[in-house]
Amino acid sequence: MKIDIFKVEEWMNEYEKYSRFDLGNTTVKNLSLDELFELSNTDKKEFLDNLCTKKLGYGDIKGCPDLKNGISKLYKTIKPENIIPTIGAAGANHLVFYSLVEPEDRVISVIPTYQQLYSIPDSFGAEVKLLHLKKENNFLPDLKELKSLITQNTKLICINNPNNPTGALMNQALLQEIADIAQSINAYILSDEVYRGLNTTEDYTPSMADLYEKGISVCSMSKIFSLAGARLGWLASKDENVIDLCLHHREYNMISCSILDEAISALALKNAQKITDRNKKIIKDCLEVLDDWVNKQPHFYYTKPAAGTTALMYYDFNMDSKHLCDRLAKEKGVFLTPGFCFEEENCFRIGYCKSKEELEKGLEKISEFVMENIND
């Protein structure tokens, strides 16, 4: 089966090796196991001794109870039986498309976003229509444009909230309007929510799985909980048909998740508030650094992110994004993701939630490159 090149992943695989200043990855300062134990006041020896007694079989095929109980607490109305663990959010997104999308179904996806949301359904023969998020609308969906794309054979609407790469955040009112549009033609909504909860304010971000009966929430331990190495994600939906179909299709490609990943993730979820408090502070501190830098730069501008760990940074000089990011990586050691990976130009994605020191040094190198190569 043919599928488009996954631009962002191929770029990161190729250019991460040049990184001295990692502004390309999108997690919040990854946790080690030692840091997780310390943050959660967990006895390291007791936890590891218990883990070492486990037989390395398949474990709970539908997910261990502690894990699913922890995940359900991230929602208002979702119960453990509404949750299917997967291998990362990438596994959850793929499973939803694999289970629901038939050739010639219409699938509507926002763009820019994570490429899975439009390239996978396209590879399955769906009629994919793109809903472009625009700077002038703060990268929020235009509902008139969404309605214009809706047909009776629309099976699925794909959104990403908070958005990667822009950091835009849809509030409850906007999400409910999208749900009402989907309900009018009995369509599903797949909401990629891997950054949900990482807001720059204290406002609560509702999940589409809570707001809409045919809403599907996809999330993972990677971004919110800084545990990308655990490779644990999930989908959640109150729609019994979604759960049944996804479990049926899941038997063909994964059977179950790792019991080791599930145990680590369950521990993190028991301490979810501590981890998100830690991560929101990092985001707040680093966004202040980034915003201060942007305000002093004559050639760069952006829509300040409202949530998540990334921003889409635009520039006003004549250099395509691939060439710029290639040179910044090889000449200055600054690892960024070019806009072309998101079908945008004259911009790059910056993952700004590292240490303040690494961010400051990386931004300094970008400024240095511009001074050396761009004539005002």
N, C-alpha and C positions, 0 to 999 in steps of 0.2 A: 504494500500500500504506500502510495506516495504522500509525502508530507513536506511542508516548507522547512527550510533550515531554521532551527531555533536560534535566532540571531543573538539574543542576549546571553544565552548559556554558552554558545560557541565562542563569543567574544570573551567572556569571563574566563573560560577554560584556557584560551590562548594568551590573554594579557595579564592574568594574575601573577605570572612568574616575574613580571617586571616591577611588581609592587613594592615600593618602600613606604609609600603613603597610601594606605588602603581606603580610598573613597569610592570604591566600586561595589563592595558587598553591602548588603542591606539589613543585616542583623544588628541588634544592639549589643555591642561588646560581649561576645560569647562568654557564658559561664563555664568554668571547669567543674568537675564533680566535687572537688574540695570546696570551691566557692558555694556550690549548691548546698553541701552539707552544713557549711558555716552559716549561710543565710537562713536555713531552715532549722537550725539547732538540732541537727540529726547526728546521732552517734555513728561515726563513719564505720567503725569496726562492726558494730551490730548490724548495720544495713548491709555491708558487703558480705559478712558471714552468712546472713540470711539469704542473700542473693546467690551465694556460692552453693547453697544446698539445693537450689532449684534444678530439677531435671530439665535439660535443654530440649524439650519436646515442642509441640506446636502451641502449648498453652491454651488459653481460652480463645476459641476460633472467632467468636464475635467480639472479643475484647475483654480484658480483665475487669471485674466489677469496680475495683478502686479507681481505675483509670476512667471508666465511663461515668462514675459518680462525680469525679472531679471535673470532667468536661461539662457535665450537665449544669454545674453551678455557674458556668460562664453565661448561661442563658436564663430567660424568665420562665419559659414554658416547655423547654426541651427536657425529656426524661432519658434515662440511660438507654432504654429500648429504641429511642429515636436516633441513636448515634452508631456510626460504623467507623472504627479505626482503620487507618490506611497508612501506607508508607509515604509520609509527608503529605502536604497539601497538593503537591503535584500528582500524587497517586489518587487523591480524592477527586480532583478535577477530571482526570482521565476516566475514572470509574463512572462518574456522572454522565459524561458524554458517551462512553461505551455502552451504558445501560439504557439511555433515554433517546438518543438521537438516531433517526433513520435517514437514509438517503432522501433528498428532496424536502425534508423538514426545513423550515426557516429558523435560523438561529441569529439573534441580534446580539452583538457584543460592543461594549464601549471600547474605544481606542483613544489614546495610548493606554495600554494595560499589559499584563503578563500574556505573552503570545499564545500560551495554551488555550486561552478563552476563545480564540477565533481560528487558530490553525488546526486544532484537533477536530472540531466539527466539520471544517472544510474538508479534511482528509477522509471523513466518513461519508462524503457526498452531500452534506447539507448545503442549503442555500444560505450563505453567511452574509449578513448585512452589518456594516460598521456604523456605530453611532459615535461621531467624532466629538471629543471633549475639547473645548476651545479656551484659549487664554482669556478672551474677552468675557467668558462666562465663568471664570475662576475654575475651569476644568470640571464643571458640574454638568450633568446631562441636560440637554434641551428637550423638554417633554413634548413639545410640538414636533420636533424631528423624530423622536421615538415613536409617537403616534403615527407619523407618516410611513414608518417602516413596518408597522404591524399589519399582518394579514391573518386570515383564518387558519393558515397552516403554520403559524408561528408556534414552535414547540417550546422554545427556551429563550429567555433574555438573560444575558450575562453581564453582571456588574462587578465592580471591584471597589470595596469600601472599608477603610480608607484606600485611596488610589495609589498604586505603584505605576508610574514613577513620580506623579505630581504632588502627592501629599494632600490632595483635595479630599474633603470629607462631606458626605451627604448626611443631612440631619433627618430626624424621624419623619417630618412632614414630607420631605422629598421622597424618601424611601416608600412611604405609604402611597404616594401618588403613583410611583412606579408599580407597586403591588396592585393598585386598582386598575391600571392599564393592563397588566398581565391577566388579572382576573376576568377582565372583559372578554378575553378570547381563550380563557382556561389554559394559559401557558404557565410553565414552570419559570422560576427565577433562580439562577445559580449566582450566589453572592460570594465572591472570593473575599474572605474577611481575615486574612492572615495578619493584618496590622490592627485589627479591631481592639480598642482599649488603649492604644498608644496615642492619645490625644494630647495636644499642647495645652488644652484647658481641662477642667474637671468635668466637663459635660459627658454624660453617658451616651454611648453609641449603641442603638438597638441593633439586633440581628434580624436579617430578613426571615430567618427561620422562625422567629417569634412573631413577626408582623403578618406573615402570609402563610396560609395552610400549604401552598405548593412552593413555598420558599425553601431553598437548600443552602445551608451555610457550610462553607469550607474553611477550615482553619488548621493550624499546626502548632507545634512546640517551638518552631524555628525562630520566629520574629518576636512574638509577645514575650516568650519565656527564655529567649537567648540560648536555646538548646537545639540548634540546627543539626548537630551530630547525632541526636537521638533518632532522627528520621521517623518521626511519629506525627501523623496528621489525622484528620477525621472529616466526615461529612455528617451533618445533622439536619433532620427534616421530620415534621409531624405527618407528612404524607406517607401512609403505609405502603403505597405502591412504589414510591421511590426506594424505600428501605428494602422491600422484597426484591425489586429488580436489581438493585446494587449488590445485595448479598448473593443473588443468583449469578451475576456476572463476575463477582469477586472470586468465586470458586475457581475460575479459569486462569486467574493471573497472580494471585498472591496467597490464598488460603487463610493466612493469619499474619499478624505483626510479630516482631521479635519480643519475647517475654522480658528481655533485658531492657529494651527501649521502653516498654510499657511500665516497668517498675520505676525507672528513673523519671519518666513523665508523670506517673501517679504521685511521686514524692513532690515534684515541682508544683503540681496542681493543688496539692494540700497547702502549699505556701504561695498561692497565686498572687495574693495582694502584696506580699513582701517583694516578689520579683517585679511585678508591674510598677510598684512604687520606685524601686531602684531604677528601672528602665525609663520611666517618665522623667525622672530627675536628669538622667544622662541626656535624654532628648531635649529637655528644656535648656540645659547648659550648653549643649552643642549647637542648638538652633540660634541661641544668642550670638555665638561666635560667627556662625554662617551669615546671619542677618547683618551683623556689623560689617563683615567683609563685603557683602553685596552692596551695602549702602555707600561704601567708599570706592567702589569700582566703576569707572566710566563705561566699561564695555560689557558688563554682565547685568542681567535682570531676571527676576523670577516672580512667580506667584507664591508668596510665603506659605509653606505647607501648614495645614491645620492639624495633621495627624500623620502617623507612620514614621518612617526613618529615611525617606528619600525626598529629593526635590528635583524638578526639571529646570536646569539652569540654561537660560538663553544668552547668546552673545551677538554683538552687532558687527563683527568683522567677517571678512570674506574667506572662510575656510570651512570645508565640509566637516561634519562631526567625526567621521571615521579618521580623517587625516589628523585632526586636532588631537583626538584621544590617543592615537597611535604615537604621535610625537611626544605628548605629555608623559606617556608611559615610558618610552624608550630614552627620552632625553632628561626627564625630571623625576622619573620613578613614581609618578602620580597615576594611580589606577582609577579610571572612571569608565562609565558606560556611555558610548556615543548615542545620540538621538536617533540615528538611523535604525537602531535595534528596536525602536518603538514607532517606526514609520514617521519620525519627526526629524527636522533638520535645524541647523544652527543652534543646537542645544546639546546638553549631555545630562545624564542622571548622576547625581551625587548622593552617595550614602554617607550621611554626616554624623551618624551616631556611634562614633568611636571614642577614644580618649580625646579630650580637648586639645592635648598637645599634638597628637597625630593630625587632627583636623587643621589646627593652626598652621603646622608645617606644610601640609599638603596645599592649603590655600595660598600660602606664601610662594610655593613653587609655581602655582598657576599664574599668580601675579608676575612673577619673575619671567616666565615664558612669554607673557603678553608684552611686557616691557622690551624684551629682546627681539620680538618678531612682528609686532603690530605697530604700524605708523599711525599716529593720531591724525 
